[in-house]
Amino acid sequence: MSGVGTRIKRAREALGMTQVVLAKSVGVSQQAVMELESGRAKGTKHTAKFARALGQDAMWIELGEGRMREPGKAARVAKKAIDKPRVPIPPDNYERIPVFDIRTNSKGGALAHDAEPIAYAIFALDWLRDLTRTHVSKLAVMQVAGDSMEPTLCNGDRVLVDMAQKSLRREGVYVIGVEDTLIVRRVTMHPRSKRVALRSDNPRYETYNDLDPDRLNVAGRVIWIGRTLG
C-alpha cells in the first residue's frame, strides 16, 4: 500500500469510520478511497481534506512527518472543523489557507497552536506550487496592523507567509516573534559579520542593527502581498 493510503486507512479505522463516510466527508467517491488505501492510487490532491475529515495533521497524512493523533483527540479535531460553518470548502485544485491577525498571540516566534483564524483565503494549488515548494500546511495568511512597513505594507493588507522559511540568510520581509506578539520587518544581513538588521520601511520607526540571527524568533518569510485598492 502507498504511504498516504496506509496512513489514511490507519486514521480512518482508528475512528471507526467507514470508507463511505470518509468519502462523503472529503467529497470523493468510495472507489477513490478504496484505490488509495489499496495502493492502486499512489497519492491524492485532497490531502488537506482527508486530514480535516480524519482530525490529523496534513503533513503526517502526506509525508508521515510527526505522529498520528490518538483517536479521541483526532475525533475532537475533526468535529471542531465540521462545527465551523464559516470555513469554506475549496473546489478541486484549490486550497484554503487560514488568515490570522498579526496581533495574534505568538509562542516562540511561531503562531500559537490554539490561535483562531479570523477567516480563510482560497488559493489555486498550481499558483501556490509556482510560488513555493512548501506544503500548504506550512502556509498562513496574516493581516497586517499598523503603519511600520508603509508604503510597502499598509494597515489591513494581507501577506502570505511561508513558515518553512526561517533562515534569515535570505534577505527579505519576515514575520518575527517578539515576546507574545508578531511583527513584520525587512531583514538585511551584513556580508562579513553575518549579523542582521530589522528595518521598518516607514522611516519614522527605529532600525535595530547588529542582531544575532540565531537569537531571533522567526515565524516565516513573506512571499506574497495582497491589498484592496481604495
N, C-alpha and C positions, 0 to 999 in steps of 0.2 A: 504493500500500500504506500501511497505517496505520503510524505511527511505531513503536508497540510491536511490531507484526508484522514490520516491517523489521529491527528490532534482534534479535528472536528468530531470524529466518532467518539473519542475518549470523553470529550467535554459533553457531547450530547447524551451518551449513556450515563454519565455521572449524574446528570439532571433527570434521568428517567424520561427523556424526551424522544418521541418517535421521529422518524425521518419526515413524515408527513407534516408534523407540527413545525419542525425546523425549516422545512422548505417554504411553508406558508409565511413564517416569520421573516425569512430572508427575501422572499419574493421570487423564488426559483421553483423549478419542478422537483418532485421527489426523485425523478430519474437523475437529475443533476447532482443531488446529494448522494445518491447511490454510486454514481460514477466517481465522485470524489473519494468517498470512503473505501471503495474497492480498489482505487489506484488507477482506474482507467482514465480518469482526468487527473493531470499532474498538478493542477493549480486552479485558482479561481480569481476573477476580478472583483468578487464580492467579499473579500477577506474581512473588511471592516464590518459589513452587515452580519456575517457569521459571528464575528467577535461580539457584537452587541447582543445578538439573539442568545448567545451562549454565556454571556457575562464574563467573557475572557478578554485578555489584552490582545490587541491586534498583532503586536509583534510576536507574541507567543504562537498565535494561530499561523502566522505567515512564515516565521523563521525558527520557531522553537526557542526563542530567547526568553529567559525567565522561567517561571514555574506556572503550572496550571492552577487556577484558583480552586479552592475547596468548593464542593457543591453548594454548601449553604451560602457562602459569600457570592459565588457565581450567580445563584438564583436571585439574590438581592440586587446585584449589579444589573442583571438583565431586566428585572422588574422596574428598577428605577429608570432605566432607559425607556421602557414601554410607557411608564406613567408620565412622561414629559411630552405632552401633545405639541409643544412648540418646536420640537426637534424635527426638521424636515427630512423626508426620505428622498435622497437624491436619485435621479434616473440613472440608467446604465451609463457607464463611462464617466460618471461624475462622483465626487466625494464631498462630504460635508466636513468643514474644519471649524472647531469651536472658536468663538470670539470671546476674549477676555478684556475687561477694563484694565488698563495699565496700572491702576491703583490697587489691583487685587493683591492679596497677601502673597508674599514670597517666602520660600523656605530654602535656604542655601543657594540662593540665586536662581532657583527654578520655580516654575509655577507650583503652588501648593496643590497637593493631590486632591484636596477637598474643595478647591476653588470651583465655583459655579460659573459656567459660561453665561454671558449676557445675551448671546444669540449664536447662530450658526451661519457660516458663509458656504456657498456651493461653488466648487471649482471643477473644471474639466480635468480628468485624470491625465489626459495626453498633455495638456498645458502644464500641469504640475511636474510631470516627468521631464518635460523640456527644461523646466526651471531648476529642478533639483533632483538628485538621486535619492534623497532622504525619503523614508517611508512616511506615508501620510499621518501615521500615529504620532510622529515627531514634529508635526507642523501645528502652529497655532496662529490665530489672528489676534492682534492686540489693538485696542482702541486707544489712541494717544490722548493724553490730557496735558494741558499747559502749552506754553509757547517757547520752551527752551530750545527746540530744534527748528524754529521758524527761520527761514522760509521753506526749508526742506519738508518739514512735517508741521502741520497745524493742529490745533486742538480739534479733536473729533476724527482726525484721519485714522485709517486702519492700515496696519502693516502686517505682512505675512512673515512670521518668524520661523526660521529653521533651527529647531532646538538641538539638532545634532552638531551644528557648527558652533563650537565653544572655544576654539583656539583663536586667540587674538593676534596670531601671527599673520593672519589675513586681514588687512585693514578694511574697515567698513563701518556701518552703523549697527550697533549691538544693543541688546536689552541686557542691562546689568542689574543684579540684585544688590540693593543697599538696605541693610537691616531687614525690615519687613515690607519693603516696597520695591517696585521695579522702575528703572529709569531708562530712557533711550539716549544714547550718546554716540558721537562719532569717535572711533578709536584709531589712533595712529601709533606706529611703533618706530622708535629710534633705530636706525640701521646698525649702529655699533653696540649700544648698550642693551638693546632689545627690551628696554623699558617702554611703557606705553603712556599715552596722554588721552584723557577723556575730555572731549570738547563738545560744547554746545554750538550749533550753527547760529544761534542768536548771540550776537556779541555782548549782550548785556549780562550774560551768565559767565561765571568763572570757569577757567580751564584748569584741570587737575593734571599736572605733569609728573614725570618720573615715577610712575607707579609700577609695581611688580605685577605682571600679568597673571602670575600663578596665585596671587592672593586676592584676585577679583572673582566675584561670583557671577559667572556668565550664564544667562538664560538661553541665549541664542542670537543668531545674526539675522538682521532684517534683509529679506531678499526681494520684497515687492511692496509697493506703496499704492494705496487706493484712497481716493477722496471724491467728495461731491463738489462739483463746481457751482458756485452761487450765481 
